[in-house]
Amino acid sequence: AALSIAPDDPLALAMRQDLEREVYAEGRAAAEGKAVRHHQELDMTPAATPPANGWEYLYFQIEDRMTPGGASNRTVSFALRIYTDRAARMLRHLGFWLERDFERGTVTRLDLIQPGGQRESFTPPSDQQGDNLKFFLPPLQSGMAVEAEVEIHRGNIAFLGDYFGHIAPLSQQAPVRLSRYMFTSPADRRVFCRPTNGAPEAMVVMSPDGGEVTRIWEMSDLPAFIPEPWSPGQDELVPCVQVSSFGDWDDFARWYWRLIGV
């Protein structure tokens, strides 16, 4: 997978190998029976004009994987580039909102890339209190980049049965050069997907063994989402993907009928 980078930019060069190997790899191992990852060129050159908030996402990816029993796991991976010292100070404390009581998050990978291209991998201190997972970075500075991956394990809540539902925004609170949402489910499981607010239709990929289907939504060069007081929610204003195991109100009624036991 060829990446468009500035040949004299050591930061971009340092990130290239890892991006090609981990996130934008051409495929997954067929022996594991997983779907092929889609990729497209990613421009990693510094922005000509720094973003207003002082940082941007080079990529931001969410991958949800549904199990046959209804539980699901999520992987969030991203790379961000810092342009100002003010943004560097703000980004020292990164956080994820989790569903209280039944989601647990773990930072599985964190790399700091210096302006000169030196990469350092380490395990950051983290703290999950209620519905917020925070992890803490060492001092940052303008010109640095951060690449991270967070695994979120979502237990199967008894009264939900095998229901799955999620709304995935493709815009974030910083500009995103490449945004991707991936949803993998058993091939024999009914799921319903609806892109909204300008989100594209999915690319659908079957795993080599036919056991799983992966749907992939991608958008490029998205502006930052800046919330305003009393405005509608993010999912009403930015490109989103709605995924649910309920196709209509009849599906919901059958689920509710079983829930109340009548």
Disulfide bonds with the S-S distance in Angstrom:
none
